[in-house]
Amino acid sequence: METVTMEQLLQAEEEKIRGEIRADTTVDQDRMQSVSRLKETLAQALLRYNAANSGNQARQAIADSMTAAIQDACGFLLAGTAEKEISNRPLRAGAIISLLCSVICCLSSLLLFAQKVSFLLGCILMVLAIFLAFLSGRLWYGEREVHVRTGLDADTVWKTLKKTSATMDRKIDRLCELEDARILEAQNSAGESQQKISTEELNLLGDLLEGLYSDNGEFSLRQLRKIKPYLQHQGIELEDYTANNAEMFDILPSKKEAVTLRPALLEGETLLLAGKATELER
C-alpha cells in the first residue's frame, strides 16, 4: 500500500490555505491569525498522517518531532516590523518663482490702483497674484507621511510550505530506512549470538568425549593435543610460565622445579585466563 505523505495531505488544503492567508492580509490585516491558521493546518495534517501510519510508531514519532519544530518556526513570520516613515519633499525652484511672480503681480496691482490707470487690469493682476501665491504654497518644501502596511504573500507562503512538507517526507523516509536497517542488523546480531556451536567445535568436543568414554589414556592425550591449534586458529595464544611473565600466572609453591600446570590464554595483549604454575619453594 502506498504511504500517505505530508505533501499530499497539505496539497489537498492548498486553496483553503491560500484563501485564508489572502483574507487575513487584505481584510483582517492580521499576520498573527495567519500564523495560527498555519499551525492548525499542520496539526490537522499530522493527525491524518499518524492515522494513515498507525502501525508504524517510528514514522509517527519522526513526523511529530518535525511538525512541532516547523510549527514553532512559523513564529518567524511575525518577526518583520512595520514603521511609519516620513520623507521630506525637496525644495522646488517653481515654488520660489511662483512666489516672486505673485509678489510682482500684487505690487503691480497696487500700483495700478494707486495711479488709477486701469481698475480692471489691477483686479486681474491681484487675482493672478493670489493664484501664484497658492501655487507657490503647493510647491513649497514640506513633509510627507508614508504609511506602510505589511502582510503575507499567500503564494510565497504556500510554495514554502509545500517545499517544507516535501523535505519532511524525504527525511522521514530516510530516517525510517535507517531505523529498519538498525533493527535488522540487531536481529541478525542476536541470531548470530544465539547460533549453535560450529561444526569444528562439535568435532573437537566429540573427540574429547570419545577419549573420556573410551577410557584410553593415550587416545585421550592425542585428542587433547587438538585444543592448542584450535585456540590458535581462534586468535588465542598459549603462554607457558617463565620468570618474565609470572604476573600472568597463579603461582603454587613446590619442592620441585618450576612447571607450567596450565598455560595463560592471551588474545593480543589481553589476558583472557590466568595460567597456573609451580615454583620452587625457598
Secondary structure by P-SEA (a helix, b strand, c coil): cccccaaaaaaaaaaaaaaaaaaaacccccaaaaaaaaaaaaaaaaaaaaaaacccaaaaaaaaaaaaaaaaaccccccbbbbbbbbbbcccaaaaaaaaaaaaaaaaaaaaaaacccaaaaaaaaaaaaaaaaaaaaaccbbbbbbbbbbbcaaaaaaaaaaaaaaaaaaaaaaaaaaaaaaaaaaaaaaaaaccccaaaaaaaaaaaaaaaaccaaaaaaaaaaaaaaaaaacbbbbccccccccccccccccccccccbbbbbccccccbbbbbccccc
